[in-house]
């Protein structure tokens, strides 16, 4: 709650004025039954048309003033809620960007998206309704009861019995239903997760004809949600009938006792109508209050989930020393010293006791089977994760002592999945170097074998790229991400299986251009193709997180059975020619 109050305090005026204007609206509403009573007693009972016109005018005036206060209050409440929601969403987005890969992997991207959108929207709705009703509804309930007693103490006694009974019923139902609403919300998260997973992987689902099994899984999650909603709905459905029964019993009591007093002259007909109107106002406000509490329970559950993300602390903070651009003479550009790594504290080791050196200007090839730890190894260099044991050194400095931003400004990374963003081609390439000139961009495109495809487009560098590069082929996206990394002229270049969508001819041209253009860079080339890494200065062979061999292509063929097996499995038929040409 303290975090939420911090956001509300940023707009104190509207946050305070919203409930105050609602109370002013309620004050005018409480006078309506008395005006109606006078219309009945004087205007109709005594047949005084002037009084009817006068009271009618007062009712219209009360309605206009009340409407003005209500609109103003709702504007202030909406402004306060939207402002708090926007500030919370911005802060949460900024906080998520400080989290390391470890925390993001633990929580999951779909969960974080849900917290950023649905949960904050739920909190925002809760703030809006709270500011509008948390003072108004209790004020009307107790105000109506007081006004009823000012009309006639004896006739208003049913209020004293009905209101406590109504409160007991309302809060008993809420006590049972609120935990059930939390379970419903958890199941909604599961349905959203299932939906997102299916839609993002829809091509894979169709490719393997898994539509039926995915539909079965979704129906199960949807059925569980349906059953929970029906269960809580049955309990909540008791609220209106029970409250109406109590209110109607109160009205019957008022009519019975009030009728007797009208007969003996103790009450007027208008006063009986006023009492009934006050009872109806109490009913309406208690139902609003119950719905508010239900909404607040959902909002509090959402706020707790948002706070869980806020309370997460990054395992890798942004503090540290700046990276030296050059080490001392003879210092490796990158060095692994007995490095072991696991993704979770209690999980199996993904990498075990890795040690190697990469000198400035060297090209290091990394090869191994699926799941051997290739991507995990190169992810430790830009400090996306911290090692479990050992040290990773860049230019002789332990990466744990360095600021992550300083390390990453020295590295050009091309990940396995080519990721582009909505915007022009120029804007995407400038992610690597914000002040890159068109000449810099075209040079990087040429090295990445993308200049021909760019020149063939009329828009050139102004080509608009859709979200995730939806209007480009897989090979085009990979070449553009390579250009994005090259344009910054990094000291260390990491290519993580970044040419998997290219044909052999284009891949060979790309490797040749990179060798010529990156002589001053230390290049880590991750691939499952022997042809891609055979000319590297050193090749690291990984198998189940262990180094099975380090050396040149010829040395490994003679000394490393794992490398020889990979080589022989790939060199066959037409591929031999490409290997010979590479």
N, C-alpha and C positions, 0 to 999 in steps of 0.2 A: 504493500500500500504506500510506503514511503516513496518508492520510485514513481508511482502514479501521481501522488501529490506534487512531486517535483515538476511534473509536466503541467499539472493544473495551475500551479503557482505562477507559471510563465504568463498566464492570461487571467490575473486575479479579478479584474473588473467584470468581464463577461461571466466568469464562473460564479461570482457572487450575485450578480444581477439576475441571472436566469431563474433561480429558485425564488428570489424576492418578487419578481414580476408575476410568477406563477401564483404566489400567495395573494398578491393584489387581485389577480383574476378570480381566485377562489373567494376572496372577501365579497366581491360583487355578486358572485353566484349564490352566496348564503342569504342575500337579501331577496332573491327572486321569489321563494315561497311566501314570504311576508307580503310582497306586492300582489302576488296572485290571490292570497287570502283576502286582502282588502278589496280587490276587484270583485270577488265573489260576494263578500259581505255587504259592501257599500254599493258598488256599481250594479250588481245583479240583484242582491237581496233588497236594497232600497230603491232600485230602479233609477239610479242617478247616472245618466249617460256621461255627464261631465267627468265624473270620477273614473268611469271606464276609460275615457280618452286620456285622462291624466295619468292613470296607472299604466295604460298601454304605452304612453310616451316614456314613462320611467323604465319600463321593461326594455324598450328599444334602446334607450340610453345605456342601461346596464349591459345589454348585449354588445353594443358597439364598443364601449369602454373595455369590457372584459375581453372582447375579440382583439382589441389593440394590445392589451397587456399580454394575452396569450401568444400572439404572433411575435411580439418583441421577445418574450421569454424563450420561445422555441428557436428564434434566431440566435440569441445569446448562447443557449444550450448547445445548438448545433455547431456554432463557431468554436466554443470551448472544446467540444468533443473532437471535432475535426482537427483543430490545432494540436491538441494533445496526441491524437492518433498519428498525425503527420510527423511530429517531433519524435515520437517513440519509434516509428517505422524508420526514420532517417538514422536515429541513434543505433537501432538494432542492426541495420544494414552496415553501418560503420563498424559496429562491434564484431559482426560476423567476418568482416574483412580482416580483422586482427587475429582471428582464430587460425591455428595451424591446421595442416591437413589432418592431423591426428584427431582433433576435435570434430572437424567436419565429417570425417569418415565415421566417427562414433555416432553422431547425431543423424547424419544422412541428409542429403540435399532436399529431398521431398519434404522432410519434417521441417527444415529451416524455411522453405518456401511457404509451408502451411502456417508457421509462426508469423512470418512477415505479412501474410495476407489475411487469411481467415481469422486467426486468433486476434490480431490487432483490430480488425474490423469489428469483431465481437466485443472487444473492450471499448471501442469507440461507441458502439450502440448502447452499451451499458452506461457509459458516462452520460450520454445524451438523455436517456430515459431517467437516470438517477437525478440529474439536475432539474428535470421537469416535474418529477413526482415525489421525491423523497420528503419534501416539506409540504407540498400541496395536498397529497392524499391524507396524511395524518391531520393536517390543519382542517380539512373539510369534515373528516369523521368527527373529531372532537368539537369543531365549530358547529356542526349540524346538531349534535347532541345538546350543546349549550343553548343554541337558538330554540331548540324544541322545548327545553325547560323554561325558557323565557315566555313561551307561548302559554304553557300550562304545565305545572309541575306534575300533577297527578296523571294527566294524559300522556306525559312523556316518560313515565316509569317503564313502559315496555322497551324503551331505548336502553335503559340501564341493564336490562336482562339480555337483550338481543346482541349488543355490541361485544361483551365478553365471550358469549357463545360463538359469535361469528369469528372472533379472533382465534379461539381454540380450534375451530374447524379448519380455518385457513392455514394456521401454522402447523397443525397436525399433518395435513396433506402435504405441505411444503417439506416438512421434516422427512417424510417418506420419499417424496418425488425428487428432491434435489440430488441425492447420491445417484439415483437412476439416470438423471439428466447428464451427470458426469460420465457415466458408462456409455450413454448414447454418443456423447461427444468423442470418446475414445474410439468407438466403432466407426464414427464418421471419418476419423483420421485414417482408419484402415481401408475404408472404401475409397478415399481420396488417393491413398498410396497405391492401391490396386489399379485404380483408373489411370494414374500418371504412368505407372510402370508399363501398363498395357499399351497406352497410346504412344509412348516414347519408343517402345520396341515392337510396334505394329508390323513392321516389315519382317522382322525375325519370326514373329508369331505366325504370319501368313506363309513365310517361306517353309516353315516346318509343319504347316497344317495343324497348328495347336489352337485354332480358334475355339474348338469345342471344349478343350480342357480349361482354357482361360475363361471362357464363358461360365463354365461350371464353378470355377474358383470365385469369379465375380458374383455369381448368383448366391453362393454360400455367404460371402461377406455382406451382400445386400440383404439377404434373408435374415442374417443375425441383426443387422441394423433395424430391419422392419419389425422383428419380434421385440427388440428392446424399446422401440418407439411405441409399439402397441401397448406394451406392458406399462410404461410410464404414462401413456395416454389414457389408459383405463383409470389409473389413480387420479390423474389431473382432471379427468372428466367428472369426478365426484364433486369438484369445487363448485361449479355453477348450480347444479341441482340442490345441494345441501344449503348453500347460502341463500338461494331463492326460497327454499322451504322456510328457513329461519326468518327471512325478511317478510315473507307472506304471512307467517304466523304473527309477526309483530304488527303488520298492517291490519290483520283481522282483529287483533287485540285493540289496536287504536280505534278502528271503526266501531267495535262493540262498546268500548268504554267511552269513546268520544261521542258516539250516537246517543248514549244514555245522558251524557252531560249536555249535549245540544238540546235534548228533549226537556231537561230541567232548567236550561238557560245558563249552564256553567261554561259552555263553549259555543262558538259560532261555527257554521258550516265551513267557512273559509279557514278557520284555525285548524279544523280536522284535516282539510286538504293540505295545509302547510305542513302538518306533522307527517302526513303520508309522503309528501315531497322530500322532507328531510330524511326519512327512512330510505327512500329510493337513492338519494345522494350518497348516503352511507354505504349502501350496497355497491353502487358503482365504484366508489373510491376504494373499497376493500378488495374488489376484484382487480382493479388496477394495481393496487399494492401487492397483491399476490402474484400477478404477472410480472411486476417489477422485480420481486424477490427471485422468481424463477429466472428471469433474464440476468439478474445480477449474479446468480449462482453460476450460470454459463460464462458470464464475463469474468468472474473471479477465477474459474478454472482455466480460461484462456490466458488471463493475466499471469497465473502461476506458471503456465507453460512458456510464456514469453520471458518471464523472470528466470526460468531455468537456463535459457540461452544467455541472458545478460550475466548470470552468475558464473558462467563458464569462463575459466581463465586460460588463455593460450599457453600451451606448453613451450612455445617459442615466442618470446616477446620481441618487440622491435628495437630493443636496446643493444648496444655493442659497439665495438671499435670499427673504424673504417677499414676497408680492405686495401692493402697496398697493391698498386697496379703492377708492380714488378717485384719479384723476390731477389735475394742476393744471387750472385753468379753461381750456377750449379744447383739452385734450389728448384725442386719439382714444381710445376704449375699446379698439379693436384697429386696428393699422396694419401693413400689409405693405409692406416696402421692398425692391424689386428681388429678390423671393424666387424662387429656383429650387430644385427638389427632385427627387431621384431615390431610388428605393427601395434600390438597391445602388450601391456606389461606381463600378462600371464600366457600370451600366445606362443606358438612355435616360432623358432628363429627363421626368418626369411633369408637372411644372409649370415654366414658364419666365418669368422676369422679371415677376412679378406685383407690382403696386403699387396699393394702395387704402387708404382710411381708413373706419372705422366709428365714428361719434360715439356717445357715451352716449345710450341711449334709441332709437337708430335700428334699423330692421329692414332687414336686408340680404338680398335674394333672390339665390340662386345657381342658375343654370340652364345646361344644356348637354347635349349628347348623351351616350350611354353611353361611358364611358372618357375623358371630357373632363377629369377631374381634380377633380370637385366634392368627393367624399369626401376625397381627398388634401389638398385645401385646408383643409377644416375640421379635419382631423386634426392640422394643425400648430398650431392655436390652443391646445389643451390639452397640447401638447408630447408627443404620442404618438410623433412623429418629430421630429428636428432638421432644419432646412433645410440644403440643400447650399450655397446662397449667399444672401446678403441677410440681412434681419432681420425677425422677427415681434415686434411690441411690444404689450404690454397695459398700459394706463394709463401709457404712456411708458417701460415697463421691457422690456428685451430678455428674451424667455422663456428664453434660454439661461443667463441669470444667476439664474433663479428656481428654487426648489424645485418639482418637479412636483406634489407634494401640495398646495402652496399655490395653484398655478395651478388645479388641478382642483377645489379646494374652492370656487372662485369661478365655476365653470362648471357648467351643467346640460346634459347631453348625451343626446340621443335618437338612437341609432344606426339604421342601415338595418334591421338584423335585430332585431326586438323580442326581448329576452332577459329572461326571468323565471326565478326560482329556486324550488325546492320550499320551501313554507312558506305561511303565511297571506298574504292580500292586504295586511294591515296591515304585516307584516314586509317584504314586497317594496317597498311605498311608502316605508318608513322607511330603505331604502338611501340615499335622497336626503337624509334628515335624521333621524338616529337618535332625536332627542328630539321629533319631530313629534307634536303632539296629534291626536286624532281630528278636531277642528275644522280643523286645518291640512290633514289628509289629505282631508277632504270638500271643502274649498275647491279643492284641486288636482284632485280627481276631477271637480268641476263644470266647471272650466275645460277639462279634457281630454275633456269630454262622456262621462264614464264613470260618473257618479253614478247615472243611471237603471238601468244594467245592474247596478251593485252593489246598489242598493236592491231590485231584483227578486229577488235571492238572499236566502234566509232567513238565511244565515250572516252576511251583511253583510261587515264588515271581517275577520271570522274565516274567510272563504271559503278553503279549502285549495287552493292552486295546485299542480298537479303539476309534475314536472321539465320545464323549458323551456316551461311554460304549456300542457302537453298537453291540458288540459281547457277551454281557451279558444279562441275563434276568432282569426284573424289581426288583425281590427280591434280586438277587445277587448284583445289583448296590446299593440297599438300605443298605444291610449289609456292603458293603465296605465303604460307606460314614459314617456309624456309627463307623466302625473301625478307619477311618481317624480322627474322632472327639475324640475318646477314647484314641488314641495313645499319645496325648499330655498331658493326665492326667489333664484336666482343672479344675479350681475351680468351674465353672458353666457349666453344660451340658444342651443344649437345643435340644430336639428331637421333631421336628415339623411334626407330623403325618408321622414319618419316617419308619413305618412298615406296611404301607397300602397294600403293594404288597405281604406280607408274609401270609402263611396259619396260622390257629389258633395255631397249635402245635408248629411251629417254633416261632411264636410271643410269646407264653407263655414261651418257653425256653429262648428267648432273654430277656424278662422282668425279669425273675428270675436271669439270669447272670448279667444284668445291676444292679439290686438291690444289688447283692453280691459284685460287682466290683467298685461301685461308692458310697460307704458309706461315704467317705470324701468329696464328691461333692454335690453341690446343683443342683438338676435335675429338669428341667421343661419339662414335658411330655405332649405334645399336641396330642390329638387324638379325633376321633369321636366314638371310641369304648369304652364303659364303662369298658369292661374287661381289657383294657390297663391301666386304671388309678385308678381302684377301690381300690388298695392297697396303693395309695399315702398318704403321711402324711396330705396333704391338697388338696382339689379339688376345683378349681375355676370354677363356672358355668357362662358362658357368654351368653347373649341374646341381639342381636342388639347393641353391644358395652357397655352394662351395666352388672355389676356383679349381678347375681340373687341369688347367694348363695356361701358361702365358708364353708368348713368343711370336715369331713371324709365321706366316702361312706355311712355309716349307718346314720349319722346325716343328710345328704342331702336327703336321701330317705324319712326321716320323716318330713323334713322341707322345701324342695325346690320342688315345683311342676314341674318346667322345667326339673330338673335332673331326677325326678321320671318318667316323660313322656319319656325322652330319654332312661332310663333304661328299662322300660316296652316295648318300641318299639323294643329293641334289644334282650331281654331275651325271647327266644321262641324256642321250639323244641330242635334240636341238640345243639344249642348254649348254652343252659342252662348248659349242661355238662361241656363245656369248661370254663364257668364262675365259676362253682363249683370247677374245678380243679385249676384255676388260683390263 
